[in-house]
Amino acid sequence: MKFLIILAWKNLSRYRRRTLITAFAIAFGLGLFIWIDSMLLGMDKESERNFRWYETGSAKVILAEYEDEMTKGNLEYLIPNPAAVSALLNGQNIPHTWRAGFAAEAIVDNGSLFVRATALDPDTDSRVYRIKDAVVEGRFFIAGEFAAVLGDSVADSLDLEVGDFISLRTRTAGGFNQTLDLEVVGLVDTPNPYLDRGAVMIPLDVANEVLFLEGGVTEIALDIPATNDVAQTVAELNTVIQAAYPQLKVLSWTDLAKDFLALAEAKSSGTSMILFFVFIIAAVGISNTMLMAIFERIREIGMMRAQGMKDRQIQISFLLESAGIGLIGSLGGVILGVILNFWIIRWGIDFSTLIGDMDIGYRTTGVMYGAWNIDTIITAFFLGIFIAVVVALIPTRNAIRMKITDALRHN
Amino acid sequence: MVRLEQVSKDYKSSANHSNGDAVVVHALKKVSLEIHPGGFTSLAGPSGSGKTTMLNLIGCLDVPDQGKIFIEEELINNKNKNDLALLRRHKIGFIFQSFNLIPVLSAYENVSFALSIMNMAEKEIKQKTETILEEVGLSDMMHRRPNQLSGGQQQRVAIARALVKQPLLILADEPTANLDSKTGEGILKLMEELNEKHKSTFVFSTHDKMVMDFAHRLVLLHDGEIVGDERRK
């Protein structure tokens, strides 16, 4: 075996340029795979975080029948007794806040825009969300104030500034038309473009008064500590809450972000496609290199067989050589991938000019950051070697099928 | 030691252009021959006479279509690929016309390779390899690669590779054909010396008169048949 390893190692240097070109092809493919995987994982993680921090919280308590009506944004489905539910949640030590979401038309002098309005409690919202930290201009409203805070993209679209007034036309809980005149007191710029592009926030007590909520809310948003298993906690909460209030339901952020998760799932198929292309690049490169190496060494193979080397030993020596190319390629790929990862994790890539206001489903800003994925790096490393060995199997098997006497005569 | 009984071997050459049929070449026709231990035998004859075919059959590189081949009274016709590989590994050394050294290995590694595949201990490999390289006059060049050696030196490495495992039989297919006459003569003298020293059995093919003159026994082949067998020394 030692001899086979030495022979394989020395044969790697026989056609140095060819070995390096093949290894480079593998390295390029694997490096690209590691990098793209990092970028997609980074987008996933950032999206998850931005969902929880700015959109869904960890989970929400809603009326069960509201689940399919949430996107419509009407105020029919109110939890009538949020204080009682709060008491239950306090008993479980779950930080939470009350909200009422509704669709509205934001009207200004020169036009209007349909928005997702949220009535929130400015005193408790920070228990779950980080929107108050994202104020970039003006200030956040206080309870009882006829004021609104807008996503900065909404303000841009409506050409509004802090101090301007906005009219929100919507329907009350009873279904009557109602218009609220509110002063824009602040603008927020969050990493969640979905919020920035469509959110108008107003105080919950003001909404309660003018939209006739009668103390009801559409949702109670929860913050489940990161140390807890969200799915398990939600299941436990459902048991507790539904025992007392069967009409209520707790949905985890994954239930609330189904579209995004479906997109992430589709992305995972995309990653498999990348992997497939990496496989093709590596397979074509390696098989071409090994075919040439074997063709040029047919007489040598004949000599080795004549000297008494078994076919299996010859095959192993070629597979080791191929594995060597795979090893160099894999090392190169991992180094390239780590360098690219470091860059994308540290500085990110600014796609904002490319994406603009386009909704790509991800809750990320135009600057996309990567994330370390050690599993992918290890997989890529061993995959490079594995592919190299697998694709060398056929040409080496063909080489040792030739009769020894024919191999010795080969020119 | 080696016995061929009524051995025949046919080859199908590429298709005849006129009718598309493969042409059958009778390379050996019911040939019988016995080679005794310690001999220095030359198989001689013109191109196509069957000498290389006979060497290949004796060397277990090919199998006969008819007849029997015995090595040390053991019939080799029915052995499988792995058994034949083991037989060649332990009992037969080969010297080729074009040396067939592995270009990425040094002279030392090219020789020790024959022992490495026998799973011999590292220390023994070293001792045997250095000794044989000294015998062929290459002890000061053992770390050179084939491209750093002359044709004669490369053939000496090939001889050392064939001899290092102390096989029963050393087969050389036109060992001087790629060398100038002076170098070729030197190689033949070396083979003769080693034959006497190690008592190894040498069988080589040639169509060169000078090479034939070195043989202790000359077997003449023509059209796949033995037409002469003379002892000279």
Contacts between the chains, C-beta under 8 A, distances in Angstrom:
chain1	res1	chain2	res2	distance
A	2	B	116	7.2
A	3	B	113	6.3
A	3	B	116	3.7
A	3	B	117	6.7
A	6	B	109	7.4
A	7	B	102	7.2
A	7	B	104	7.6
A	7	B	105	7.2
A	7	B	113	7.8
A	10	B	104	4.0
A	10	B	105	6.3
A	11	B	104	5.7
A	13	B	104	6.8
A	14	B	103	7.0
A	14	B	104	5.0
A	299	B	98	7.7
A	299	B	100	6.1
A	300	B	100	6.7
A	300	B	102	6.0
A	302	B	100	7.7
A	303	B	94	7.5
A	303	B	96	6.7
A	303	B	100	4.0
A	303	B	102	7.9
A	305	B	85	6.9
A	306	B	59	7.0
A	306	B	61	5.8
A	306	B	88	6.3
A	306	B	94	5.0
A	307	B	88	6.8
A	307	B	89	6.8
A	307	B	94	6.6
A	307	B	113	7.3
A	307	B	114	5.7
A	307	B	117	6.9
A	307	B	161	7.6
A	308	B	85	5.2
A	308	B	86	6.6
A	308	B	87	7.7
A	308	B	88	4.2
A	308	B	89	2.4
A	308	B	90	7.0
A	308	B	92	7.7
A	308	B	114	7.9
A	308	B	117	6.1
A	308	B	118	7.9
A	309	B	85	6.9
A	309	B	89	7.5
A	309	B	117	5.3
A	310	B	82	5.9
A	310	B	85	5.0
A	310	B	86	8.0
A	311	B	81	6.8
A	311	B	85	7.6
A	313	B	117	6.9
A	403	B	62	7.2
A	404	B	61	4.6
A	404	B	62	7.4
A	405	B	56	5.1
A	405	B	61	5.3
A	405	B	62	5.2
A	408	B	61	7.5
A	408	B	96	6.9
A	408	B	100	7.5
